[in-house]
């Protein structure tokens, strides 16, 4: 399995040398919508698309010939892979509250996101950027501006150490 993305993967394999192959039968048992199935193919490389992000998939590649069809015995290779994590979406349900000390607290819900990485948030305003783990942030009343724009974006660090921004 190679070229795995958030929604696709490429599978390739060698033709067995220990027995004759008329064709391959490939079945992805948990691919979305109708199950991905290729019957009677001579290809040794396939591209599977339309997959869900951060999901494990199970593929069976069977080497078949006329004899295996008659006796019901096939040589099977089982492959499992997981698609990559998709970047988080936008934060949800943002609410602002003005506090008694004139500070402003911004509260939000995490974006809809499937992954096992801990989300962090970048909060930007007035040229400042803060990295936090919580889903709220308070801007103190000492801010000289009475009006400003605040940007909030979720991100995570992937297995390769790269920052993936939402």
C-alpha positions as CSV (number, residue, x, y, z in Angstrom):
1,X,0.0,0.0,0.0
2,X,1.4,3.4,-0.9
3,X,0.3,7.0,-1.7
4,X,-2.1,6.9,1.2
5,X,-4.0,10.2,1.6
6,X,-7.0,11.3,3.6
7,X,-9.4,9.8,1.0
8,X,-7.4,7.4,-1.2
9,X,-4.7,4.7,-1.4
10,X,-2.9,2.8,-4.1
11,X,-2.4,-1.0,-3.7
12,X,0.1,-2.9,-5.8
13,X,1.3,-6.5,-5.7
14,X,3.4,-9.0,-7.5
15,X,2.1,-11.9,-9.6
16,X,2.8,-15.1,-7.6
17,X,5.5,-17.2,-9.1
18,X,4.5,-20.5,-7.4
19,X,1.2,-20.9,-9.2
20,X,-0.5,-19.8,-12.4
21,X,-2.9,-16.9,-12.2
22,X,-5.8,-16.3,-14.6
23,X,-7.0,-13.2,-12.7
24,X,-7.2,-11.4,-9.4
25,X,-10.3,-10.8,-7.3
26,X,-10.0,-7.8,-5.1
27,X,-12.5,-6.9,-2.3
28,X,-12.5,-4.0,0.1
29,X,-15.0,-5.1,2.7
30,X,-15.5,-1.8,4.4
31,X,-15.0,0.8,1.7
32,X,-17.8,3.5,1.7
33,X,-21.0,3.3,-0.3
34,X,-21.2,0.0,-2.2
35,X,-18.3,-2.2,-1.3
36,X,-15.3,-1.7,-3.6
37,X,-15.0,-5.0,-5.6
38,X,-12.9,-5.7,-8.7
39,X,-13.7,-9.1,-10.2
40,X,-11.6,-10.8,-12.9
41,X,-8.9,-8.2,-13.2
42,X,-5.4,-8.7,-14.5
43,X,-4.1,-5.4,-13.0
44,X,-1.5,-5.6,-10.3
45,X,-2.1,-2.0,-9.2
46,X,-5.3,-0.4,-8.2
47,X,-6.3,3.1,-6.9
48,X,-9.1,3.2,-4.3
49,X,-10.8,6.7,-3.9
50,X,-13.7,8.1,-2.0
51,X,-12.5,6.8,1.4
52,X,-13.2,8.3,4.8
53,X,-10.3,10.0,6.6
54,X,-8.6,8.3,9.5
55,X,-10.3,5.0,8.9
56,X,-8.9,1.4,8.7
57,X,-9.7,-0.5,5.6
58,X,-9.4,-4.2,4.9
59,X,-8.6,-5.5,1.4
60,X,-8.5,-9.1,0.2
61,X,-6.5,-9.9,-2.9
62,X,-7.2,-13.4,-4.2
63,X,-5.1,-15.1,-6.9
64,X,-7.5,-17.2,-9.0
65,X,-7.3,-19.6,-11.9
66,X,-9.5,-22.2,-13.5
67,X,-8.5,-24.9,-11.0
68,X,-9.1,-22.7,-8.0
69,X,-12.5,-21.9,-9.4
70,X,-13.3,-25.6,-9.7
71,X,-12.1,-26.7,-6.3
72,X,-12.9,-23.5,-4.4
73,X,-9.3,-23.0,-3.1
74,X,-7.7,-19.6,-3.7
75,X,-4.5,-18.0,-2.4
76,X,-5.4,-14.8,-0.5
77,X,-3.4,-11.9,0.6
78,X,-4.9,-9.7,3.3
79,X,-4.0,-6.0,3.4
80,X,-5.0,-3.4,6.0
81,X,-4.3,0.3,5.9
82,X,-5.5,3.5,7.5
83,X,-6.1,6.7,5.6
84,X,-4.5,9.9,6.9
85,X,-6.0,12.4,9.3
86,X,-7.9,15.2,7.7
87,X,-7.2,18.8,8.9
88,X,-9.7,20.0,11.5
89,X,-12.6,22.1,10.3
90,X,-13.7,25.5,11.7
91,X,-14.4,25.9,15.4
92,X,-18.1,25.7,16.2
93,X,-20.7,27.7,18.2
94,X,-18.5,30.7,19.0
95,X,-19.9,32.8,21.9
96,X,-18.5,36.0,23.4
97,X,-19.2,37.3,26.9
98,X,-18.3,40.7,28.3
99,X,-17.2,40.2,31.9
100,X,-17.7,42.6,34.9
101,X,-14.0,43.7,34.7
102,X,-14.7,44.6,31.0
103,X,-12.6,41.7,29.7
104,X,-14.1,39.6,26.9
105,X,-14.2,35.8,27.1
106,X,-14.6,33.9,23.8
107,X,-15.9,30.3,24.1
108,X,-16.2,27.8,21.3
109,X,-16.7,24.1,20.6
110,X,-14.1,21.9,18.9
111,X,-14.5,21.4,15.2
112,X,-16.1,18.2,13.9
113,X,-13.0,16.2,13.4
114,X,-11.9,12.5,13.4
115,X,-8.5,11.8,14.8
116,X,-6.5,10.7,17.8
117,X,-4.3,13.8,18.0
118,X,-4.9,16.4,20.7
119,X,-6.2,19.6,19.1
120,X,-4.6,22.9,20.0
121,X,-5.9,26.4,19.0
122,X,-4.2,29.5,17.6
123,X,-5.9,32.6,18.8
124,X,-4.9,35.8,16.9
125,X,-5.9,39.4,17.5
126,X,-4.2,42.8,17.4
127,X,-1.0,41.2,15.9
128,X,-0.7,38.8,18.8
129,X,-0.8,35.0,18.5
130,X,-1.4,32.6,21.3
131,X,-1.4,28.8,21.4
132,X,-3.8,27.2,23.8
133,X,-5.3,23.8,24.5
134,X,-8.6,25.1,26.0
135,X,-11.8,26.0,24.1
136,X,-12.0,29.4,25.6
137,X,-9.8,32.5,25.7
138,X,-10.1,35.8,27.7
139,X,-8.9,39.1,26.3
140,X,-8.1,41.5,29.2
141,X,-9.7,44.9,29.5
142,X,-6.3,46.5,29.3
143,X,-6.6,46.2,25.5
144,X,-6.6,49.7,24.1
145,X,-8.8,48.8,21.2
146,X,-12.6,48.7,21.8
147,X,-13.1,46.7,18.6
148,X,-10.9,44.0,17.1
149,X,-11.1,40.9,15.0
150,X,-10.2,37.6,16.6
151,X,-9.2,34.5,14.6
152,X,-9.4,31.0,16.1
153,X,-8.1,28.0,14.3
154,X,-7.6,24.4,15.4
155,X,-4.5,22.4,14.5
156,X,-2.6,19.3,15.5
157,X,0.9,17.8,15.0
158,X,0.9,14.7,12.7
159,X,3.1,11.6,13.1
160,X,5.8,13.2,11.0
161,X,6.0,16.3,13.2
162,X,4.2,18.6,10.7
163,X,1.6,21.1,11.9
164,X,-1.8,20.5,10.2
165,X,-4.0,23.6,10.3
166,X,-7.7,23.8,10.1
